Amino acid sequence: MIHNLEYNSDRSKLIIPEYGRHIQKMIEQTVEVEDKEQRNKMAQAIIDVMGNLSPHLRDVPDFQEKLWDQLYMMSNYQLEVDSPFPKPTAEEIEAKPDPLAYPENNPKYRFYGNNIKRMIDEVSNWEDSPKKEGLILTIANHMKKSYLNWNKDAVEDKVIFDHLYELSNGKIDLNPKEEDLSSASDLVRNRSKHQNRGRRSKRHSRGRKRN
């Protein structure tokens, strides 16, 4: 009995651990079968077992093709059978996707967020109108609120106007218009009200009994 014991350190590496050791052994045995017809039967039987392990995925598009790809992967691409799908290569399966580009719209003032920069770019191209002026003031007030979230100290409106001028590439300049933004205390108070309302709503939801 001692001679029949197997240790993980002596076993082959599990290529897809989710399927377990028995599935991989079945695939390794199938690779060694010389008769192609018998290999085809064994491969189809293994595919059926693999599919039964994930019944919730049966209706997913390309599920069968995915199973066959995994079968080839666990055979180290050595299995030669008549598959209903093209046999993949290691280069195709193991190819790494291209890295996603991180949106760096305004890296200098990240505390404003990319959405604010997009809004500034959009409104900068509008024709002059009361609607445009109102939206610009709304953006400026939101910038001030975001600034206070990042820096708890008070901030002068001119700082926000200067940042808005810079982020709009000089298209929006509120400095000459002598506009007044909401006071820091009002912005902080409104933020606190929303936070407290959210906390009360969560407490109420936790304390509510089901009928």
C-alpha positions in Angstrom: 0.0 0.0 0.0 2.8 2.4 0.8 4.2 2.0 -2.7 0.8 3.0 -4.2 0.6 6.3 -2.4 0.8 9.4 -4.6 2.0 12.8 -3.4 1.1 16.1 -5.1 4.8 16.8 -5.5 5.1 13.7 -7.7 1.9 14.4 -9.8 1.6 16.5 -12.9 0.5 20.0 -12.5 -3.2 20.6 -12.7 -3.7 22.9 -15.7 -7.3 23.8 -14.8 -7.7 22.9 -11.1 -11.5 23.4 -11.2 -12.0 20.1 -13.0 -9.9 18.1 -10.6 -7.3 15.4 -10.9 -9.6 12.7 -12.3 -10.6 14.7 -15.4 -6.9 15.5 -16.2 -5.9 11.9 -15.8 -8.7 10.8 -18.2 -7.4 13.3 -20.7 -3.8 12.2 -20.3 -4.9 8.6 -20.9 -6.9 9.6 -23.9 -3.8 11.2 -25.5 -2.0 7.9 -25.2 -4.7 5.9 -27.0 -3.5 4.9 -30.5 -6.9 4.2 -32.1 -8.3 7.5 -33.3 -11.9 6.3 -33.2 -11.5 5.3 -29.6 -9.9 8.7 -28.8 -12.8 10.5 -30.3 -15.3 8.5 -28.2 -13.3 9.1 -25.0 -12.9 12.8 -25.8 -16.6 13.2 -26.3 -17.3 11.4 -23.0 -14.9 13.7 -21.2 -16.6 16.8 -22.7 -20.0 15.5 -21.5 -18.6 15.1 -18.0 -17.0 18.6 -18.1 -20.4 20.0 -19.2 -22.2 18.2 -16.3 -19.9 20.0 -13.9 -21.2 23.4 -15.0 -24.9 22.8 -15.9 -25.7 26.5 -15.3 -23.5 27.4 -18.3 -25.2 25.1 -20.8 -27.2 28.0 -22.4 -24.2 30.3 -22.6 -23.1 31.1 -26.2 -20.0 29.2 -27.3 -20.1 27.0 -24.1 -19.3 23.9 -26.1 -16.4 25.6 -27.9 -15.0 26.7 -24.5 -15.1 23.1 -23.2 -13.2 21.8 -26.2 -10.6 24.6 -25.8 -10.2 23.6 -22.2 -9.9 20.0 -23.2 -7.0 20.8 -25.5 -5.4 23.0 -22.8 -5.4 20.2 -20.3 -3.8 17.9 -22.8 -1.0 20.4 -23.4 -2.4 20.7 -27.0 -1.2 17.1 -27.7 -4.7 15.6 -28.1 -5.5 14.7 -31.7 -9.3 14.1 -32.2 -12.0 15.2 -34.6 -13.4 18.3 -32.8 -16.4 20.2 -34.0 -14.4 23.4 -33.5 -11.0 24.4 -34.8 -8.1 23.2 -32.6 -6.6 26.2 -30.8 -2.9 26.8 -30.3 -1.1 27.7 -27.1 -0.3 31.1 -28.6 -4.0 31.9 -29.1 -5.2 30.7 -25.7 -2.4 32.1 -23.6 -2.0 35.5 -25.5 -2.2 38.3 -23.0 -4.7 41.1 -23.8 -3.4 44.6 -24.6 -3.3 46.8 -21.4 -6.2 49.2 -21.0 -5.3 52.8 -21.3 -6.1 54.7 -18.1 -8.1 57.9 -18.8 -5.8 60.7 -17.9 -8.0 63.7 -18.9 -6.8 66.1 -16.2 -4.0 64.5 -14.2 -3.1 67.8 -12.6 -6.4 68.2 -10.8 -7.5 64.7 -10.2 -9.7 65.6 -7.3 -12.2 67.2 -9.7 -12.6 63.9 -11.6 -12.8 63.1 -15.3 -16.5 63.7 -15.5 -16.1 67.4 -14.6 -13.4 67.7 -17.3 -15.7 66.1 -19.9 -18.5 68.6 -18.9 -16.1 71.5 -19.2 -15.0 70.3 -22.7 -18.6 70.0 -23.8 -20.0 73.3 -22.4 -16.9 75.2 -23.8 -18.2 74.6 -27.3 -21.8 75.8 -26.7 -23.0 79.1 -28.0 -23.4 81.8 -25.4 -26.8 81.6 -23.7 -28.4 81.7 -20.2 -28.4 77.9 -20.2 -24.6 77.8 -20.8 -24.0 80.4 -18.0 -26.1 78.4 -15.6 -24.3 75.2 -16.4 -20.9 76.8 -16.0 -21.8 78.1 -12.5 -23.1 74.6 -11.6 -19.8 73.1 -12.7 -17.8 75.7 -10.8 -19.8 75.1 -7.6 -19.3 71.3 -8.0 -15.6 72.0 -8.5 -15.5 74.0 -5.3 -17.3 71.2 -3.5 -14.8 68.6 -4.8 -11.9 70.8 -3.8 -13.3 71.0 -0.3 -13.6 67.2 -0.2 -9.9 67.0 -1.0 -8.8 70.0 1.1 -10.8 70.7 4.2 -9.6 74.3 4.4 -11.7 77.1 2.8 -11.0 78.0 -0.8 -11.4 81.3 -2.6 -13.6 81.5 -5.6 -10.7 82.9 -7.6 -8.8 79.6 -7.2 -11.8 77.7 -8.7 -12.1 80.3 -11.5 -8.4 79.9 -12.3 -8.7 76.1 -12.4 -11.8 76.3 -14.6 -10.0 78.7 -17.0 -7.1 76.4 -17.2 -9.1 73.2 -17.7 -11.2 74.9 -20.4 -8.0 76.0 -22.3 -9.0 79.6 -21.7 -12.5 79.3 -23.1 -14.3 79.9 -19.8 -13.2 82.8 -17.6 -15.4 83.8 -14.7 -12.9 86.2 -13.1 -14.1 89.3 -14.9 -17.7 88.5 -14.3 -17.4 88.8 -10.5 -19.6 85.8 -10.0 -20.1 84.4 -6.5 -20.1 80.7 -5.8 -21.9 79.0 -3.0 -20.1 79.5 0.4 -17.9 76.7 1.7 -20.2 76.4 4.8 -23.3 75.8 2.6 -21.5 73.2 0.4 -20.2 71.4 3.5 -23.6 71.6 5.1 -25.4 70.1 2.1 -22.8 67.4 1.9 -23.4 66.5 5.6 -27.2 66.5 5.1 -26.8 64.0 2.3 -24.5 61.8 4.3 -26.7 61.9 7.4 -29.8 61.1 5.3 -28.0 58.1 3.8 -27.0 56.8 7.2 -30.6 57.2 8.5 -31.9 55.4 5.5 -29.5 52.5 6.1 -30.4 52.3 9.8 -34.1 52.3 8.9 -33.6 49.6 6.4 -31.7 47.4 8.9 -34.3 48.0 11.6 -37.4 47.3 9.4 -39.0 44.0 10.1 -40.3 41.8 7.4 -44.0 40.9 7.4 
